Amino acid sequence: MSFVNFASREINCKIVYYGAGQGGKTSNLKWIFEQTEGRRGGKMISLATETERTLFFDFLPLELGEIRGFKVRFHLYTVPGQVIYDASRSLILRGADGIVFVADSQEERADANLEALEGLLEHLKELHQDLLPLPYVLQLNKRDLPSALPSEQLRRLLMRKNEPVIEAVAPRGLGVLETLREIGRLVLAEVRKG
């Protein structure tokens, strides 16, 4: 749920990038950071292991204009993809205003995508939330790889509620801002309702 600070006239929204390990969640945030806050000397908090995999989360605050005189800030997080950090995933999901599921398009990662998606649904259930009313975008990442499954096959496998689907190659920035714009649009539509 969005946090409204009336004293500072800010609306803070939490967007969580969720998916299997090494699917491209951190690559999305790094690219967004390099194109936005990084150019202005901003900071991105990232925790990684020796193998460059996210250990707990990446966090990137991003200012995106105003609604009715309130400055809107998106706080972008990623969850750790590794199953051993399951408790961290649930903690990071708590209070999410929107979710981007980053799917690895490679054929050999299909089972990992399904496992991560089932994990997401389970965590939401534990948090007494339902995916249906939540702003949600499915990103099909790594579309440039030779082992990428056809887009239509991934859609049939991973779509859960007629959500927007965006194809991406995160390290090159393809589809990254489009994904952010789409989840941002959906989250802001919910904020305007409230």
Secondary structure as the mmCIF struct_conf table of DSSP 4:
data_model
#
loop_
_struct_conf.conf_type_id
_struct_conf.id
_struct_conf.beg_label_comp_id
_struct_conf.beg_label_asym_id
_struct_conf.beg_label_seq_id
_struct_conf.end_label_comp_id
_struct_conf.end_label_asym_id
_struct_conf.end_label_seq_id
STRN STRN1 PHE A 3 ASN A 5
TURN_TY1_P TURN_TY1_P1 PHE A 6 ARG A 9
STRN STRN2 GLU A 10 TYR A 18
BEND BEND1 ALA A 20 ALA A 20
TURN_TY1_P TURN_TY1_P2 GLY A 21 GLN A 22
BEND BEND2 GLY A 23 GLY A 24
HELX_RH_AL_P HELX_RH_AL_P1 LYS A 25 GLN A 35
TURN_TY1_P TURN_TY1_P3 THR A 36 THR A 36
HELX_RH_3T_P HELX_RH_3T_P1 GLU A 37 ARG A 40
TURN_TY1_P TURN_TY1_P4 GLY A 41 GLY A 41
STRN STRN3 ILE A 45 ALA A 48
TURN_TY1_P TURN_TY1_P5 GLU A 50 THR A 51
BEND BEND3 GLU A 52 GLU A 52
STRN STRN4 THR A 54 ILE A 67
TURN_TY1_P TURN_TY1_P6 ARG A 68 GLY A 69
STRN STRN5 PHE A 70 THR A 78
BEND BEND4 GLN A 82 GLN A 82
HELX_RH_3T_P HELX_RH_3T_P2 VAL A 83 TYR A 85
HELX_RH_AL_P HELX_RH_AL_P2 ASP A 86 LEU A 93
TURN_TY1_P TURN_TY1_P7 ARG A 94 GLY A 95
BEND BEND5 ASP A 97 ASP A 97
STRN STRN6 GLY A 98 ASP A 104
STRN STRN7 GLN A 106 GLN A 106
HELX_RH_3T_P HELX_RH_3T_P3 GLU A 107 ARG A 109
HELX_RH_AL_P HELX_RH_AL_P3 ALA A 110 GLU A 126
TURN_TY1_P TURN_TY1_P8 LEU A 127 HIS A 128
TURN_TY1_P TURN_TY1_P9 LEU A 131 PRO A 133
BEND BEND6 LEU A 134 LEU A 134
STRN STRN8 TYR A 136 ASN A 141
TURN_TY1_P TURN_TY1_P10 ARG A 143 ASP A 144
BEND BEND7 LEU A 145 LEU A 145
TURN_TY1_P TURN_TY1_P11 PRO A 146 SER A 147
STRN STRN9 ALA A 148 ALA A 148
HELX_LH_PP_P HELX_LH_PP_P1 LEU A 149 PRO A 150
HELX_RH_AL_P HELX_RH_AL_P4 SER A 151 LEU A 158
BEND BEND8 ARG A 160 ASN A 162
STRN STRN10 VAL A 165 GLU A 167
STRN STRN11 VAL A 169 VAL A 169
HELX_RH_3T_P HELX_RH_3T_P4 ALA A 170 ARG A 172
TURN_TY1_P TURN_TY1_P12 GLY A 173 GLY A 173
STRN STRN12 LEU A 174 LEU A 174
TURN_TY1_P TURN_TY1_P13 GLY A 175 GLY A 175
HELX_RH_AL_P HELX_RH_AL_P5 VAL A 176 LYS A 193
#
